[in-house]
Amino acid sequence: MGIGLVNFRHRRTRRVARGGLIALWLMTGLVSLIEVNGQSRALMEAASTPQAWIEPVIVAGALADVLIGAAMWRWHRRWVYRLAGAMMLLMTAVATVILPSLWLDPLGCLSKNLPVAILLLILDEDAPA
């Protein structure tokens, strides 16, 4: 296999990984906004969040997700992947503190963040400063 083919596959794989993360962030934000009175609210209530805070917290988190997804779509830069990683770590830490049972979710509410972190690291290494 020639070097050119390896580089093509490398770039193609990175584009697919990036596209998957963009879709994840955008969909997470949009679903959170659509479901503001559904599962998102139920999770916040299970965490004993004061009623007055629930909607603003859901909307803020959803907008952060959409903005990260849009930034990742627009720019292939290290700062974007690092911002995404920092937000993911922050949201994971908060969720772990207020609802540690999310780690046991069979659909991977929090455990999905482990491969996401790995993809962000790979993309960060590949991105220009």
Contacts in CASP RR format, 6 or more apart in sequence:
PFRMAT RR
TARGET T0000
AUTHOR 0000-0000-0000
METHOD contacts of the structure
MODEL  1
MGIGLVNFRHRRTRRVARGGLIALWLMTGLVSLIEVNGQSRALMEAASTP
QAWIEPVIVAGALADVLIGAAMWRWHRRWVYRLAGAMMLLMTAVATVILP
SLWLDPLGCLSKNLPVAILLLILDEDAPA
14 122 0 8 1.000
14 123 0 8 1.000
14 126 0 8 1.000
17 119 0 8 1.000
17 122 0 8 1.000
17 123 0 8 1.000
18 72 0 8 1.000
18 76 0 8 1.000
18 123 0 8 1.000
19 72 0 8 1.000
19 73 0 8 1.000
21 69 0 8 1.000
21 72 0 8 1.000
21 84 0 8 1.000
21 116 0 8 1.000
21 119 0 8 1.000
21 120 0 8 1.000
21 123 0 8 1.000
22 69 0 8 1.000
22 72 0 8 1.000
22 73 0 8 1.000
24 116 0 8 1.000
25 65 0 8 1.000
25 66 0 8 1.000
25 68 0 8 1.000
25 69 0 8 1.000
25 72 0 8 1.000
25 84 0 8 1.000
26 65 0 8 1.000
26 66 0 8 1.000
26 69 0 8 1.000
26 70 0 8 1.000
26 73 0 8 1.000
28 62 0 8 1.000
28 65 0 8 1.000
29 61 0 8 1.000
29 62 0 8 1.000
29 63 0 8 1.000
29 65 0 8 1.000
29 66 0 8 1.000
30 62 0 8 1.000
30 66 0 8 1.000
32 40 0 8 1.000
32 58 0 8 1.000
32 61 0 8 1.000
32 62 0 8 1.000
32 65 0 8 1.000
33 58 0 8 1.000
33 59 0 8 1.000
33 62 0 8 1.000
35 41 0 8 1.000
36 55 0 8 1.000
36 58 0 8 1.000
36 59 0 8 1.000
36 62 0 8 1.000
40 58 0 8 1.000
40 62 0 8 1.000
41 54 0 8 1.000
41 55 0 8 1.000
41 58 0 8 1.000
43 99 0 8 1.000
43 102 0 8 1.000
44 53 0 8 1.000
44 54 0 8 1.000
44 57 0 8 1.000
44 58 0 8 1.000
45 54 0 8 1.000
46 99 0 8 1.000
47 98 0 8 1.000
47 99 0 8 1.000
48 98 0 8 1.000
49 57 0 8 1.000
49 98 0 8 1.000
61 91 0 8 1.000
64 87 0 8 1.000
65 87 0 8 1.000
68 80 0 8 1.000
68 83 0 8 1.000
68 84 0 8 1.000
68 87 0 8 1.000
69 84 0 8 1.000
71 80 0 8 1.000
71 83 0 8 1.000
71 84 0 8 1.000
72 80 0 8 1.000
72 81 0 8 1.000
72 84 0 8 1.000
76 123 0 8 1.000
76 127 0 8 1.000
76 128 0 8 1.000
77 127 0 8 1.000
77 128 0 8 1.000
77 129 0 8 1.000
78 124 0 8 1.000
78 127 0 8 1.000
78 128 0 8 1.000
78 129 0 8 1.000
79 129 0 8 1.000
80 127 0 8 1.000
81 120 0 8 1.000
81 121 0 8 1.000
81 123 0 8 1.000
81 124 0 8 1.000
81 127 0 8 1.000
82 120 0 8 1.000
82 124 0 8 1.000
84 120 0 8 1.000
85 117 0 8 1.000
85 120 0 8 1.000
88 113 0 8 1.000
88 116 0 8 1.000
88 117 0 8 1.000
88 120 0 8 1.000
89 117 0 8 1.000
92 110 0 8 1.000
92 113 0 8 1.000
95 102 0 8 1.000
95 109 0 8 1.000
95 110 0 8 1.000
96 102 0 8 1.000
96 103 0 8 1.000
96 110 0 8 1.000
102 109 0 8 1.000
102 110 0 8 1.000
103 109 0 8 1.000
103 110 0 8 1.000
103 111 0 8 1.000
105 111 0 8 1.000
END
